[in-house]
Amino acid sequence: MNKQFMNAIPFTGKRQLLTAAVSAALMLSGCSLLETRTAQGVSDHQPGGAMYFFENGLPETISTDSNSTIQLSGKHYRDGAHSLQWNFNNGSQLTFDQPVGFKHFKANGSNQSRHSFLVWIYSEAPVNDHLTFQFGEDDQVKTQFKMKLDFTGWRHAIVPFGEMEGSPTEMMNRLTLIAPESITSGSLYIDQMMLSIPVDPRWPTRDNQLPFVNLAADSAPNSHWLSLYRFDQLAKKAAVSNSASTEAVISERFNTLLMDEVRPLTDKKLEGCSLNLITDS
């Protein structure tokens, strides 16, 4: 799409255009519209699944326990002008009551996409703990995953259901977020949440927050751009200390690698080689 054309579109118009494009793409993938409850005449449900943008009031499908509160916020957002602010205490729960829309992957079919969960999370301060996402049928948890909260700012999660813990079912009708236990209270901001949509299996990539996602990509033919987390970990292991001589460190590591790969010569063989060289001369 032409850049000048996009720049001429107001921001709200861009959001509507993006939403329409995503909806059209999901319609082409053969997904159907979920019939779920809405609030204030506003629908956050697009062809292919439930998508929360938090721009037109709080849908009645969202609730919290007595230890936490929710509100729309303009302080931090990824799209439009609002996100969902969740003020929690340790162990608080935030619940989305509605059909998740998960569909099992059919091998050898024409559509190779996998149903996945997508969300943007904003943290104002790093927390040495995790946020738990549980999907279930009513009160029975079927599958779950944990996202590390050791970051500041926005982080994007794309998690295929097939890579979560447990066994997802097509009857799942609830998503529950469980706050970390290690802190007394805090706030998180949530935006662009999509409960279950078909995703190209090459899209999900692991990072510091979700190191378990798409492990197979590390050895895939296109791993040169899918394995950024693995390369980052290797770079940290191979980092050279500023206090050491770079040339000396490289030489030492090269010699170590060489000696590991090549069978070392014994002192006796070395002596033999020296004698032969003297005799030949």
C-alpha positions as CSV (number, residue, x, y, z in Angstrom):
1,M,0.0,0.0,0.0
2,N,1.3,3.5,-0.9
3,K,3.1,5.2,2.0
4,Q,1.7,8.7,1.1
5,F,-1.8,7.2,1.0
6,M,-1.4,5.7,4.4
7,N,0.0,8.9,5.9
8,A,-3.1,10.8,4.6
9,I,-5.4,8.5,6.5
10,P,-6.3,9.7,10.1
11,F,-5.1,7.3,12.9
12,T,-8.6,6.1,13.6
13,G,-9.1,5.4,10.0
14,K,-5.9,3.3,9.9
15,R,-7.2,1.2,12.8
16,Q,-10.5,0.6,11.0
17,L,-8.6,-0.3,7.8
18,L,-6.3,-2.7,9.8
19,T,-9.3,-4.3,11.5
20,A,-11.1,-4.7,8.1
21,A,-7.9,-6.2,6.6
22,V,-7.5,-8.7,9.4
23,S,-11.2,-9.6,9.3
24,A,-11.1,-10.1,5.5
25,A,-8.0,-12.3,5.8
26,L,-9.6,-14.4,8.5
27,M,-12.8,-14.8,6.4
28,L,-10.8,-16.1,3.5
29,S,-9.2,-18.7,5.9
30,G,-12.7,-20.2,6.4
31,C,-13.3,-19.0,9.9
32,S,-16.8,-18.1,11.2
33,L,-18.1,-15.3,13.4
34,L,-18.4,-16.1,17.0
35,E,-21.8,-15.4,18.5
36,T,-21.0,-14.0,22.0
37,R,-22.3,-11.4,24.4
38,T,-21.5,-7.7,23.8
39,A,-21.8,-4.6,25.9
40,Q,-23.2,-1.2,25.0
41,G,-24.0,-2.4,21.5
42,V,-20.3,-2.8,20.8
43,S,-18.9,-5.9,19.3
44,D,-15.2,-6.9,19.7
45,H,-15.8,-10.1,17.7
46,Q,-14.6,-10.3,14.1
47,P,-14.7,-13.1,11.6
48,G,-12.2,-15.7,12.9
49,G,-12.5,-15.0,16.6
50,A,-12.8,-12.6,19.5
51,M,-10.6,-9.6,19.2
52,Y,-10.4,-7.0,22.0
53,F,-9.3,-3.5,21.2
54,F,-10.9,-1.8,24.2
55,E,-12.0,1.3,22.4
56,N,-15.7,1.4,23.0
57,G,-16.4,0.5,26.6
58,L,-15.8,-2.6,28.7
59,P,-17.5,-5.7,27.2
60,E,-19.6,-7.6,29.8
61,T,-17.6,-10.8,29.1
62,I,-14.8,-9.4,31.3
63,S,-14.8,-9.7,35.1
64,T,-12.3,-9.7,38.0
65,D,-12.2,-11.1,41.5
66,S,-12.7,-8.9,44.6
67,N,-8.9,-8.3,44.8
68,S,-8.5,-6.4,41.6
69,T,-10.2,-3.8,39.3
70,I,-10.3,-3.0,35.6
71,Q,-10.8,0.2,33.6
72,L,-10.1,1.6,30.2
73,S,-6.9,3.7,30.1
74,G,-5.3,6.2,27.8
75,K,-2.0,6.1,29.6
76,H,-0.5,3.2,27.5
77,Y,-2.0,1.7,24.4
78,R,-0.9,-0.1,21.2
79,D,-3.8,0.7,19.0
80,G,-6.5,3.4,19.0
81,A,-6.4,5.5,22.2
82,H,-7.1,3.0,25.0
83,S,-6.0,-0.3,26.6
84,L,-7.4,-2.3,29.4
85,Q,-5.7,-1.4,32.7
86,W,-5.8,-4.2,35.3
87,N,-4.9,-3.2,38.9
88,F,-4.2,-6.4,40.8
89,N,-3.1,-7.9,44.1
90,N,-0.9,-11.0,44.3
91,G,-2.8,-13.9,42.8
92,S,-5.7,-11.9,41.5
93,Q,-7.7,-13.2,38.5
94,L,-9.0,-11.5,35.4
95,T,-11.6,-13.6,33.5
96,F,-12.9,-13.5,29.9
97,D,-16.1,-15.6,29.7
98,Q,-16.9,-16.5,26.1
99,P,-16.2,-19.2,23.6
100,V,-12.5,-19.1,22.8
101,G,-12.9,-20.3,19.2
102,F,-10.0,-22.8,19.2
103,K,-9.9,-25.3,16.3
104,H,-7.7,-28.3,16.0
105,F,-5.0,-28.4,13.3
106,K,-5.7,-30.8,10.4
107,A,-2.5,-32.3,9.1
108,N,-2.1,-32.5,5.3
109,G,-4.8,-30.0,4.7
110,S,-4.6,-27.0,2.4
111,N,-4.6,-24.6,5.4
112,Q,-1.4,-25.1,7.5
113,S,-2.1,-22.3,10.0
114,R,-2.3,-23.1,13.7
115,H,-4.8,-21.5,16.0
116,S,-2.9,-19.2,18.4
117,F,-3.5,-16.7,21.2
118,L,-2.2,-13.2,20.6
119,V,-1.9,-10.2,23.1
120,W,0.1,-7.1,23.9
121,I,1.1,-6.6,27.5
122,Y,2.6,-3.4,29.0
123,S,4.5,-3.5,32.3
124,E,5.6,-0.2,34.0
125,A,8.3,-2.0,35.9
126,P,10.0,-5.4,35.6
127,V,8.8,-8.1,37.9
128,N,10.8,-11.3,38.6
129,D,7.7,-13.5,38.2
130,H,5.2,-14.5,35.6
131,L,1.7,-13.9,34.4
132,T,-0.4,-17.1,33.9
133,F,-2.9,-17.6,31.1
134,Q,-5.4,-20.4,31.6
135,F,-7.9,-21.6,29.0
136,G,-10.7,-23.9,30.1
137,E,-14.2,-25.2,29.9
138,D,-16.0,-23.4,32.7
139,D,-13.9,-24.0,35.8
140,Q,-11.9,-26.8,34.3
141,V,-8.5,-25.8,33.0
142,K,-7.6,-27.4,29.7
143,T,-4.4,-25.7,28.7
144,Q,-2.2,-22.8,30.0
145,F,1.1,-21.0,29.6
146,K,3.2,-18.5,31.6
147,M,4.7,-15.3,30.4
148,K,7.7,-13.7,32.2
149,L,7.2,-10.2,33.4
150,D,10.8,-9.1,33.7
151,F,10.5,-6.2,31.3
152,T,9.4,-2.6,31.0
153,G,7.2,-1.4,28.2
154,W,5.2,-3.4,25.6
155,R,5.7,-7.1,24.8
156,H,3.9,-9.1,22.1
157,A,2.9,-12.7,22.7
158,I,1.9,-15.1,19.9
159,V,1.4,-18.6,21.5
160,P,0.1,-21.5,19.4
161,F,-2.3,-23.6,21.5
162,G,-0.3,-26.7,20.5
163,E,2.7,-25.4,22.4
164,M,0.9,-24.7,25.7
165,E,0.8,-27.1,28.6
166,G,-2.2,-29.4,28.6
167,S,-4.7,-30.3,25.9
168,P,-6.9,-27.6,24.3
169,T,-10.4,-28.4,23.3
170,E,-12.8,-26.8,20.9
171,M,-15.3,-26.4,23.8
172,M,-13.2,-24.0,25.7
173,N,-15.2,-21.0,26.9
174,R,-13.1,-19.2,29.3
175,L,-9.7,-17.4,29.6
176,T,-8.3,-16.5,33.0
177,L,-5.3,-14.4,33.7
178,I,-3.6,-15.0,37.1
179,A,-1.4,-12.2,38.5
180,P,2.1,-13.0,39.9
181,E,2.3,-14.1,43.5
182,S,5.6,-12.5,44.5
183,I,4.4,-8.9,44.6
184,T,1.8,-7.3,46.8
185,S,0.1,-5.2,44.0
186,G,0.7,-3.8,40.6
187,S,-0.8,-2.9,37.2
188,L,-0.7,-4.3,33.7
189,Y,-2.1,-2.9,30.5
190,I,-3.6,-5.2,27.9
191,D,-4.3,-4.4,24.2
192,Q,-5.1,-6.1,20.9
193,M,-6.1,-9.4,22.5
194,M,-7.1,-12.1,20.1
195,L,-8.3,-15.3,21.8
196,S,-7.8,-17.8,19.0
197,I,-7.1,-17.0,15.4
198,P,-5.3,-19.1,12.7
199,V,-1.7,-18.0,12.4
200,D,1.1,-18.9,10.0
201,P,3.3,-21.3,12.0
202,R,6.4,-19.2,11.0
203,W,5.2,-16.1,12.9
204,P,5.5,-17.2,16.5
205,T,9.1,-16.6,17.7
206,R,10.4,-17.2,21.2
207,D,12.0,-14.5,23.4
208,N,13.0,-13.8,27.0
209,Q,9.3,-13.7,28.0
210,L,8.2,-16.8,26.1
211,P,11.4,-19.0,25.6
212,F,9.3,-22.2,24.9
213,V,7.6,-21.0,21.7
214,N,8.4,-22.5,18.4
215,L,11.6,-24.4,19.4
216,A,11.6,-26.2,16.1
217,A,12.4,-22.9,14.4
218,D,16.0,-23.1,15.8
219,S,16.8,-25.9,13.3
220,A,14.5,-24.9,10.5
221,P,15.8,-23.9,7.0
222,N,14.6,-20.3,7.7
223,S,16.2,-20.2,11.2
224,H,18.4,-17.3,10.2
225,W,15.5,-15.0,10.9
226,L,13.3,-17.1,13.2
227,S,16.0,-17.9,15.8
228,L,16.9,-14.5,17.0
229,Y,16.5,-15.5,20.7
230,R,18.9,-18.4,20.2
231,F,21.4,-16.2,18.5
232,D,21.1,-13.7,21.3
233,Q,21.9,-16.4,23.9
234,L,24.9,-17.6,21.9
235,A,26.1,-14.0,21.6
236,K,26.0,-13.6,25.4
237,K,28.0,-16.8,25.9
238,A,30.6,-15.8,23.4
239,A,30.9,-12.2,24.7
240,V,34.5,-11.1,25.2
241,S,35.3,-9.2,28.4
242,N,36.5,-5.7,27.9
243,S,39.3,-6.3,30.3
244,A,40.9,-9.0,28.3
245,S,42.8,-8.9,25.1
246,T,40.4,-9.6,22.3
247,E,43.1,-11.2,20.1
248,A,44.3,-13.4,22.9
249,V,40.8,-14.6,23.8
250,I,40.0,-15.4,20.2
251,S,43.3,-17.3,19.8
252,E,42.7,-19.3,22.9
253,R,39.2,-20.2,21.9
254,F,40.4,-21.2,18.4
255,N,43.1,-23.4,19.8
256,T,40.7,-25.0,22.2
257,L,38.2,-25.7,19.4
258,L,41.0,-27.1,17.2
259,M,42.3,-29.4,19.9
260,D,38.8,-30.7,20.6
261,E,38.3,-31.6,17.0
262,V,41.7,-32.9,16.1
263,R,43.4,-35.8,18.0
264,P,46.4,-34.2,19.7
265,L,49.9,-35.5,19.0
266,T,51.8,-37.1,21.9
267,D,55.1,-35.8,23.0
268,K,56.7,-39.0,21.7
269,K,55.3,-38.4,18.2
270,L,56.4,-34.8,18.3
271,E,59.9,-36.0,19.2
272,G,59.8,-38.4,16.3
273,C,58.8,-35.7,13.9
274,S,61.7,-33.6,15.2
275,L,64.2,-36.4,14.7
276,N,63.0,-37.1,11.2
277,L,63.3,-33.5,10.3
278,I,66.9,-33.4,11.6
279,T,67.8,-36.6,9.7
280,D,66.3,-35.4,6.4
281,S,68.3,-32.2,6.6
